[in-house]
Amino acid sequence: MASVISTAERIKGHEGFMGQVADLLRSNHWSEKSRPAESVSGTFRRVLLLTLVLAFGLAGCSPAGLLAPPAQERDFTITVTGHAATPSTLNAYQDDTLKITVVVDRTERIHLSAYDKSFAAAPGRPVTLTFKADRTGSFEYAIQATSQRLGFLNVQPRR
């Protein structure tokens, strides 16, 4: 007759094994010849830190809570063709200096809401405005005469 192991006995068996592993890691039972120069917990911490740094680095953010890069000048060129713009999204951080150039295929006035900036451009005569991104949020830019939305300027807070 086959022996039946209860769930409680299985859990106890795993706890025993895991307890032995934990005890080994805590006590550092290594022979003097095979003992590493640093403790297992020190090695684990270094590996964990390296893994986190790489993971956050690959994700494009910092471990300190998504810190923004230092304030910088950001150059953008918006090309308006008909009722569409390229690019349709501009991204910046608070306190960046924005230099935005608008190029159009016909005479248009392009308005950037919340910053109350207007670009009165004509074919062959692009208009460039430079200003500080002192407000955070998502701000529409549109053809002023028709209110045709062209895109958004997204300004993230600096942390």
C-alpha atoms as a printed R data frame, in Angstrom:
    type eleno elety resid chain resno       x      y       z
1   ATOM     1    CA   MET     A     1   0.000  0.000   0.000
2   ATOM     2    CA   ALA     A     2   1.343  3.441  -0.976
3   ATOM     3    CA   SER     A     3   1.954  5.941   1.752
4   ATOM     4    CA   VAL     A     4  -0.013  9.155   1.605
5   ATOM     5    CA   ILE     A     5   1.678 12.401   2.666
6   ATOM     6    CA   SER     A     6  -0.682 15.015   3.983
7   ATOM     7    CA   THR     A     7  -0.546 18.636   2.847
8   ATOM     8    CA   ALA     A     8   0.565 19.684   6.308
9   ATOM     9    CA   GLU     A     9   3.526 17.244   6.137
10  ATOM    10    CA   ARG     A    10   4.474 18.549   2.666
11  ATOM    11    CA   ILE     A    11   4.435 22.154   3.893
12  ATOM    12    CA   LYS     A    12   6.465 21.177   6.946
13  ATOM    13    CA   GLY     A    13   8.963 19.414   4.673
14  ATOM    14    CA   HIS     A    14   9.348 22.495   2.482
15  ATOM    15    CA   GLU     A    15   9.589 24.765   5.502
16  ATOM    16    CA   GLY     A    16  12.315 22.533   6.857
17  ATOM    17    CA   PHE     A    17  14.273 22.676   3.621
18  ATOM    18    CA   MET     A    18  13.797 26.439   3.228
19  ATOM    19    CA   GLY     A    19  14.702 26.910   6.865
20  ATOM    20    CA   GLN     A    20  17.957 25.018   6.274
21  ATOM    21    CA   VAL     A    21  18.751 27.235   3.269
22  ATOM    22    CA   ALA     A    22  17.950 30.371   5.272
23  ATOM    23    CA   ASP     A    23  20.083 29.140   8.177
24  ATOM    24    CA   LEU     A    24  22.952 28.448   5.789
25  ATOM    25    CA   LEU     A    25  22.724 31.924   4.284
26  ATOM    26    CA   ARG     A    26  22.470 33.579   7.703
27  ATOM    27    CA   SER     A    27  25.320 31.678   9.303
28  ATOM    28    CA   ASN     A    28  27.653 31.716   6.312
29  ATOM    29    CA   HIS     A    29  28.718 28.057   6.777
30  ATOM    30    CA   TRP     A    30  31.513 27.970   4.255
31  ATOM    31    CA   SER     A    31  34.804 26.236   4.570
32  ATOM    32    CA   GLU     A    32  37.698 28.627   4.880
33  ATOM    33    CA   LYS     A    33  38.940 27.662   1.389
34  ATOM    34    CA   SER     A    34  35.600 28.122  -0.388
35  ATOM    35    CA   ARG     A    35  34.443 31.135   1.592
36  ATOM    36    CA   PRO     A    36  34.012 34.213  -0.595
37  ATOM    37    CA   ALA     A    37  35.685 37.475   0.354
38  ATOM    38    CA   GLU     A    38  32.334 38.938   1.363
39  ATOM    39    CA   SER     A    39  29.252 37.562   3.014
40  ATOM    40    CA   VAL     A    40  26.381 36.084   1.023
41  ATOM    41    CA   SER     A    41  24.071 38.844   2.222
42  ATOM    42    CA   GLY     A    42  26.583 41.448   1.000
43  ATOM    43    CA   THR     A    43  26.767 39.715  -2.372
44  ATOM    44    CA   PHE     A    44  22.979 39.511  -2.528
45  ATOM    45    CA   ARG     A    45  22.655 43.218  -1.781
46  ATOM    46    CA   ARG     A    46  25.159 44.109  -4.504
47  ATOM    47    CA   VAL     A    47  23.434 41.895  -7.065
48  ATOM    48    CA   LEU     A    48  20.044 43.304  -6.084
49  ATOM    49    CA   LEU     A    49  21.304 46.892  -6.346
50  ATOM    50    CA   LEU     A    50  22.894 46.228  -9.743
51  ATOM    51    CA   THR     A    51  19.691 44.588 -10.968
52  ATOM    52    CA   LEU     A    52  17.580 47.553  -9.824
53  ATOM    53    CA   VAL     A    53  19.945 50.093 -11.383
54  ATOM    54    CA   LEU     A    54  19.881 48.224 -14.690
55  ATOM    55    CA   ALA     A    55  16.105 47.791 -14.599
56  ATOM    56    CA   PHE     A    56  15.474 51.474 -13.887
57  ATOM    57    CA   GLY     A    57  18.091 52.503 -16.426
58  ATOM    58    CA   LEU     A    58  16.499 50.391 -19.145
59  ATOM    59    CA   ALA     A    59  13.084 51.762 -18.221
60  ATOM    60    CA   GLY     A    60  14.387 55.294 -18.684
61  ATOM    61    CA   CYS     A    61  13.840 56.458 -15.132
62  ATOM    62    CA   SER     A    62  15.780 56.890 -11.951
63  ATOM    63    CA   PRO     A    63  15.293 54.946  -8.731
64  ATOM    64    CA   ALA     A    64  14.779 58.168  -6.774
65  ATOM    65    CA   GLY     A    65  11.261 58.571  -8.168
66  ATOM    66    CA   LEU     A    66  11.477 59.449 -11.846
67  ATOM    67    CA   LEU     A    67  13.706 62.479 -11.565
68  ATOM    68    CA   ALA     A    68  13.710 64.859 -14.497
69  ATOM    69    CA   PRO     A    69  16.969 65.708 -16.237
70  ATOM    70    CA   PRO     A    70  18.473 69.120 -15.472
71  ATOM    71    CA   ALA     A    71  16.685 72.100 -17.032
72  ATOM    72    CA   GLN     A    72  17.784 72.497 -20.633
73  ATOM    73    CA   GLU     A    73  16.922 74.198 -23.895
74  ATOM    74    CA   ARG     A    74  14.637 72.086 -26.043
75  ATOM    75    CA   ASP     A    75  14.287 72.866 -29.755
76  ATOM    76    CA   PHE     A    76  11.109 71.846 -31.553
77  ATOM    77    CA   THR     A    77   9.960 72.409 -35.118
78  ATOM    78    CA   ILE     A    78   6.248 72.030 -35.799
79  ATOM    79    CA   THR     A    79   5.406 71.620 -39.487
80  ATOM    80    CA   VAL     A    80   1.786 72.395 -40.321
81  ATOM    81    CA   THR     A    81   0.443 70.965 -43.564
82  ATOM    82    CA   GLY     A    82  -3.236 71.646 -44.174
83  ATOM    83    CA   HIS     A    83  -4.977 70.867 -40.885
84  ATOM    84    CA   ALA     A    84  -2.342 68.523 -39.440
85  ATOM    85    CA   ALA     A    85   0.946 69.050 -37.631
86  ATOM    86    CA   THR     A    86   4.100 67.036 -37.231
87  ATOM    87    CA   PRO     A    87   4.934 66.284 -34.484
88  ATOM    88    CA   SER     A    88   1.604 66.243 -32.705
89  ATOM    89    CA   THR     A    89   3.184 65.917 -29.250
90  ATOM    90    CA   LEU     A    90   6.000 67.945 -27.693
91  ATOM    91    CA   ASN     A    91   7.442 66.809 -24.350
92  ATOM    92    CA   ALA     A    92   9.376 68.972 -21.905
93  ATOM    93    CA   TYR     A    93   9.966 69.513 -18.197
94  ATOM    94    CA   GLN     A    94   9.120 72.479 -16.019
95  ATOM    95    CA   ASP     A    95  11.813 75.196 -16.191
96  ATOM    96    CA   ASP     A    96  13.139 74.014 -19.562
97  ATOM    97    CA   THR     A    97  13.671 76.767 -22.111
98  ATOM    98    CA   LEU     A    98  11.544 75.957 -25.138
99  ATOM    99    CA   LYS     A    99  12.476 77.138 -28.601
100 ATOM   100    CA   ILE     A   100   9.563 76.341 -30.909
101 ATOM   101    CA   THR     A   101   9.648 77.010 -34.638
102 ATOM   102    CA   VAL     A   102   6.446 76.780 -36.680
103 ATOM   103    CA   VAL     A   103   6.612 76.088 -40.421
104 ATOM   104    CA   VAL     A   104   3.370 76.291 -42.450
105 ATOM   105    CA   ASP     A   105   2.208 75.587 -45.995
106 ATOM   106    CA   ARG     A   106  -0.209 78.564 -45.964
107 ATOM   107    CA   THR     A   107  -0.505 81.717 -43.867
108 ATOM   108    CA   GLU     A   108  -1.719 80.661 -40.425
109 ATOM   109    CA   ARG     A   109  -1.659 81.851 -36.869
110 ATOM   110    CA   ILE     A   110  -0.926 78.925 -34.535
111 ATOM   111    CA   HIS     A   111  -1.907 79.432 -30.888
112 ATOM   112    CA   LEU     A   112  -0.412 77.636 -27.874
113 ATOM   113    CA   SER     A   113  -3.008 77.691 -25.104
114 ATOM   114    CA   ALA     A   114  -2.195 78.441 -21.460
115 ATOM   115    CA   TYR     A   115   1.115 80.023 -22.481
116 ATOM   116    CA   ASP     A   116  -0.822 82.484 -24.677
117 ATOM   117    CA   LYS     A   117   1.773 82.298 -27.464
118 ATOM   118    CA   SER     A   118   0.846 82.917 -31.115
119 ATOM   119    CA   PHE     A   119   2.991 82.020 -34.108
120 ATOM   120    CA   ALA     A   120   2.012 84.118 -37.149
121 ATOM   121    CA   ALA     A   121   3.732 82.124 -39.875
122 ATOM   122    CA   ALA     A   122   3.573 82.182 -43.658
123 ATOM   123    CA   PRO     A   123   5.012 79.884 -46.332
124 ATOM   124    CA   GLY     A   124   8.757 80.438 -46.495
125 ATOM   125    CA   ARG     A   125   8.643 82.543 -43.297
126 ATOM   126    CA   PRO     A   126   8.782 80.279 -40.241
127 ATOM   127    CA   VAL     A   127   8.301 81.857 -36.819
128 ATOM   128    CA   THR     A   128  10.354 80.960 -33.745
129 ATOM   129    CA   LEU     A   129   9.449 81.810 -30.162
130 ATOM   130    CA   THR     A   130  11.572 81.087 -27.103
131 ATOM   131    CA   PHE     A   131  10.091 80.937 -23.609
132 ATOM   132    CA   LYS     A   132  10.437 79.170 -20.275
133 ATOM   133    CA   ALA     A   133   8.144 76.210 -19.547
134 ATOM   134    CA   ASP     A   134   6.946 77.574 -16.209
135 ATOM   135    CA   ARG     A   135   3.546 75.814 -16.192
136 ATOM   136    CA   THR     A   136   2.976 72.087 -15.957
137 ATOM   137    CA   GLY     A   137   0.271 70.150 -17.738
138 ATOM   138    CA   SER     A   138  -0.875 69.284 -21.228
139 ATOM   139    CA   PHE     A   139  -1.460 72.307 -23.458
140 ATOM   140    CA   GLU     A   140  -3.131 72.311 -26.848
141 ATOM   141    CA   TYR     A   141  -1.742 74.073 -29.890
142 ATOM   142    CA   ALA     A   142  -4.219 74.829 -32.655
143 ATOM   143    CA   ILE     A   143  -4.922 76.895 -35.752
144 ATOM   144    CA   GLN     A   144  -6.250 80.091 -34.211
145 ATOM   145    CA   ALA     A   145  -8.842 80.973 -36.889
146 ATOM   146    CA   THR     A   146 -10.602 77.584 -36.852
147 ATOM   147    CA   SER     A   147  -9.590 76.164 -33.445
148 ATOM   148    CA   GLN     A   148  -8.415 73.060 -35.344
149 ATOM   149    CA   ARG     A   149  -6.365 71.096 -32.811
150 ATOM   150    CA   LEU     A   150  -2.882 70.282 -34.078
151 ATOM   151    CA   GLY     A   151  -1.261 68.748 -31.013
152 ATOM   152    CA   PHE     A   152  -0.160 69.078 -27.420
153 ATOM   153    CA   LEU     A   153   2.776 70.423 -25.437
154 ATOM   154    CA   ASN     A   154   3.216 68.218 -22.357
155 ATOM   155    CA   VAL     A   155   5.224 69.820 -19.546
156 ATOM   156    CA   GLN     A   156   6.083 67.441 -16.703
157 ATOM   157    CA   PRO     A   157   6.829 68.757 -13.190
158 ATOM   158    CA   ARG     A   158  10.446 68.751 -12.120
159 ATOM   159    CA   ARG     A   159  10.826 66.644  -8.945
